[in-house]
Amino acid sequence: MDTFFDAHTHVQFAAFDADRDDVIRRARDAGVRFINAGTERTTSRAAVDLARAHEGVFAAVGLHPTHTGPSFADADELGGDDSQGEIFDAAYYRELAHDPKTVAIGECGLDFFHMSEGADRVAEVRRQTDAFLAQIALAAEVRKPLVVHCRAAFPELIGILKDHRATLSALPAPGVIHFFTGTIEDARQLLELGFSFTFGGAVTFPPRKGRTAGDYDELIGFLPPDRILSETDAPYVAPVPCRGKRNEPAYVIHVVQRLAALKGLSGEEMALQIRQNAERIFGISAE
């Protein structure tokens, strides 16, 4: 049986073009199953193609908020080509969403931090909101959970999710908030809406100067274990002791160990809980 679950990674990104098969093999050798999250058309298609080709690999398909308009895309994602933005094409993503290895819609949501310089903020917020609403509708149609990205936009995001509470509550599970950076009050409201939370390498970072606890210690302590999942968000944000390296799914073990310590559980207990959470939320059979 696989031991660990990386609920959000990007092995289909350009950062892994030179050694993708080796990265997947290392994950499998470490007992890690994982979900590759799409961010636009090409990365969503690539996520599904990889999932079809490998056991223990799954896909989420969607349009990231920063790709709803012209934006910088770092070389690790699209190979250095800036994104010109796209309008969410429901038919295109619906086809990908119906694949048996696609387990979620996303990553989608709101990102007011990475607004394009000199852009019309009102227009950009509208583009992001329209794409997010379309992906909520697609999730409801295909009955698969959301993988939600949110940065500097939690009040607006929570407002949208509350407005669509009935739609989300009809799903087997509404989804996860990826790389959660909100407050405990934000978390409380999202818990009430049925969402779970994924955490990655940042939870392993030592306390900042002048502080006695890490940024996530209180938040992780607040959340119930059945609402917590581990992720890497590879190739970004590698955990201690791999900090500074390109991240990859095999490193999720370090995240699980830190989450276990923060919840007062053994590593084995935390890994089992996360695995069960992922299987329930994403409708994945136990292995």
C-alpha positions in Angstrom: 0.0 0.0 0.0 1.2 3.5 -0.7 1.9 5.5 2.4 1.8 9.2 1.4 -0.3 11.5 -0.6 0.8 14.7 -2.4 -2.5 16.5 -3.0 -1.1 19.2 -5.2 2.0 19.2 -7.4 3.0 20.0 -11.0 5.2 17.3 -12.4 3.8 18.1 -15.8 5.5 21.6 -15.7 8.6 22.4 -17.8 10.8 22.2 -14.7 10.6 18.4 -15.0 11.1 18.1 -18.7 14.6 16.7 -18.3 13.9 14.0 -15.7 10.1 13.6 -15.3 10.2 9.8 -15.4 12.9 9.7 -12.7 10.8 12.1 -10.5 7.8 9.9 -10.9 9.8 6.8 -10.1 11.2 8.4 -7.0 7.7 9.2 -5.8 6.5 5.7 -6.4 9.6 4.2 -4.6 8.8 6.5 -1.6 5.1 5.3 -1.6 3.7 8.6 -2.8 0.6 9.0 -4.9 0.0 12.5 -6.2 -2.3 14.9 -8.1 -0.9 17.1 -10.8 -2.9 20.3 -10.9 -3.4 22.1 -14.2 -3.1 25.9 -14.4 -4.2 26.5 -18.0 -5.0 24.6 -21.2 -1.6 23.0 -21.9 -0.7 22.1 -18.3 -4.2 20.7 -17.7 -4.0 18.5 -20.8 -0.5 17.4 -19.8 -1.7 16.5 -16.3 -4.3 14.2 -17.7 -1.8 12.6 -20.1 0.6 11.8 -17.2 -2.2 10.5 -15.1 -3.3 8.1 -17.9 0.3 6.9 -18.3 1.1 6.2 -14.6 -0.5 4.3 -11.7 -0.9 6.4 -8.6 -0.9 9.7 -10.5 -4.1 11.7 -10.9 -5.0 15.0 -12.5 -6.9 18.2 -11.6 -7.8 20.4 -14.6 -8.5 24.1 -14.5 -7.6 27.7 -15.2 -5.5 29.5 -12.6 -6.6 33.1 -11.9 -3.4 34.6 -13.0 -3.8 33.1 -16.5 -7.2 34.7 -17.1 -5.3 37.7 -18.5 -1.8 38.5 -19.8 0.8 37.6 -17.1 4.3 36.5 -16.4 4.8 32.8 -16.3 8.1 31.6 -14.9 10.3 29.2 -16.9 9.5 26.4 -14.4 5.8 26.4 -15.5 5.6 27.1 -19.3 9.2 27.0 -20.3 9.7 30.8 -20.2 6.8 31.9 -22.4 4.6 34.5 -20.9 0.9 33.7 -20.7 -1.3 35.8 -22.9 -4.3 34.7 -20.9 -7.3 32.7 -21.9 -11.1 32.8 -21.6 -12.3 29.7 -19.8 -13.5 27.2 -22.4 -16.0 25.0 -20.6 -16.1 22.5 -23.5 -12.4 22.0 -23.5 -12.1 21.5 -19.7 -15.3 19.4 -19.6 -13.6 16.9 -21.9 -10.6 16.7 -19.6 -12.8 16.6 -16.5 -14.6 13.5 -17.6 -11.4 11.4 -17.8 -11.5 8.8 -15.1 -8.0 9.9 -13.8 -9.2 13.5 -13.4 -10.3 13.8 -9.8 -10.8 17.6 -9.4 -11.4 21.0 -11.1 -8.6 23.4 -10.6 -6.4 25.0 -9.7 -8.9 27.9 -9.9 -9.9 30.8 -7.7 -8.7 34.4 -7.0 -5.3 36.0 -6.9 -5.2 39.7 -6.2 -1.5 39.6 -5.2 -0.2 38.9 -8.7 -2.2 41.6 -10.5 -0.6 42.6 -13.8 1.3 45.9 -13.5 -0.6 48.7 -15.0 -3.7 46.5 -15.5 -7.3 47.6 -15.1 -7.9 46.1 -11.7 -11.7 46.1 -12.0 -11.4 44.3 -15.3 -8.9 41.8 -14.0 -11.0 41.0 -10.9 -14.0 40.4 -13.2 -12.0 38.1 -15.5 -10.8 36.0 -12.5 -14.3 36.0 -10.9 -16.0 34.9 -14.2 -13.5 32.1 -14.7 -13.9 30.9 -11.1 -17.7 30.9 -11.3 -17.5 28.9 -14.5 -15.3 26.3 -12.8 -17.6 26.0 -9.8 -20.4 25.3 -12.4 -18.2 22.7 -14.1 -17.4 21.0 -10.8 -21.1 20.8 -10.0 -21.8 19.4 -13.5 -19.1 16.6 -13.3 -19.5 16.1 -9.6 -15.8 16.6 -8.8 -14.3 18.8 -6.0 -12.6 22.1 -6.5 -8.9 22.8 -6.0 -8.9 26.4 -4.9 -6.1 28.9 -5.2 -6.4 32.1 -3.1 -4.0 34.9 -2.4 -4.8 38.3 -1.0 -8.5 37.7 -1.8 -10.0 35.6 1.0 -13.0 37.9 1.8 -14.0 37.9 -1.9 -13.4 34.2 -2.3 -15.4 33.3 0.8 -18.2 35.5 -0.3 -18.4 33.7 -3.6 -18.3 30.3 -2.0 -21.1 31.3 0.5 -23.2 32.5 -2.5 -22.8 29.0 -4.0 -23.2 27.1 -0.8 -26.1 25.0 -2.1 -24.2 24.0 -5.3 -21.1 23.0 -3.3 -23.0 21.1 -0.6 -24.5 18.9 -3.3 -21.0 17.6 -4.2 -19.6 14.5 -2.5 -17.0 17.0 -1.2 -16.6 20.7 -2.1 -12.8 20.5 -2.3 -9.6 21.9 -0.9 -8.0 25.3 -0.4 -4.5 24.8 -1.7 -1.5 26.2 0.1 -3.8 28.0 2.6 -2.5 31.4 3.7 -5.6 32.8 5.4 -6.4 33.5 9.0 -8.0 31.2 11.6 -11.3 33.1 11.0 -11.0 32.5 7.3 -10.4 28.8 8.0 -13.4 28.7 10.3 -15.7 30.0 7.6 -14.2 27.6 5.0 -14.6 24.7 7.4 -18.3 25.5 7.7 -18.5 25.4 3.9 -17.1 21.9 4.0 -13.6 22.7 2.6 -10.3 21.0 3.6 -6.8 22.5 3.4 -3.5 21.4 1.8 -0.2 22.4 3.3 3.3 22.2 1.9 6.9 23.0 2.6 6.2 26.3 4.3 5.0 24.4 7.4 8.5 23.1 7.9 10.2 26.5 7.9 11.7 27.6 11.2 10.1 30.6 13.1 11.0 34.0 11.7 13.4 36.1 13.7 11.8 37.3 17.0 9.1 34.6 17.0 8.9 31.4 18.9 6.5 29.5 16.6 6.3 28.9 12.9 3.7 30.8 10.8 1.5 27.7 10.6 1.7 26.3 14.0 -1.4 27.8 15.5 -3.5 27.3 12.4 -2.6 23.6 12.1 -3.4 23.1 15.7 -6.8 24.7 15.1 -7.8 22.5 12.2 -9.3 19.0 12.7 -7.1 16.2 11.4 -9.8 15.1 8.9 -9.5 18.4 7.1 -5.8 18.5 6.6 -3.8 17.2 3.5 -0.2 17.4 2.5 1.1 18.8 -0.7 4.4 19.9 -2.3 3.3 22.4 -5.0 6.5 21.2 -6.8 8.6 22.5 -8.3 8.2 25.3 -5.7 8.7 25.7 -2.0 10.7 22.6 -1.1 10.5 21.6 2.6 13.3 21.5 5.1 15.7 19.7 4.8 15.4 20.1 1.0 15.0 23.9 1.0 16.7 25.5 -1.9 16.3 22.5 -4.2 13.7 22.0 -6.8 10.8 20.4 -5.0 9.2 17.1 -6.0 6.5 14.7 -4.7 8.9 12.4 -2.9 9.7 15.3 -0.5 6.1 15.3 0.8 7.2 12.9 3.6 8.9 15.9 5.3 5.6 17.9 5.2 3.7 14.9 6.7 6.2 14.6 9.5 5.9 18.2 10.5 2.1 18.1 10.3 2.2 15.0 12.6 4.3 16.9 15.1 2.0 19.9 15.1 -1.1 17.6 15.6 0.5 15.4 18.3 0.3 12.3 16.1 2.8 9.8 15.0 4.0 10.0 11.4 2.2 6.8 10.6 -1.1 8.2 12.0 -0.8 11.4 10.1 0.0 9.7 6.9 -2.9 7.4 7.2 -5.3 10.3 8.1 -4.1 12.3 5.1 -4.5 9.3 2.8 -8.0 8.7 4.0 -8.8 12.4 3.6 -7.6 12.4 0.0 -9.4 9.2 -0.9 -12.7 10.6 0.6 -12.4 14.1 -1.0 -11.2 13.0 -4.4 -13.0 9.7 -4.7 -9.8 7.7 -5.1 -9.8 4.1 -4.2 -7.4 2.9 -1.5 -4.2 1.3 -2.6 
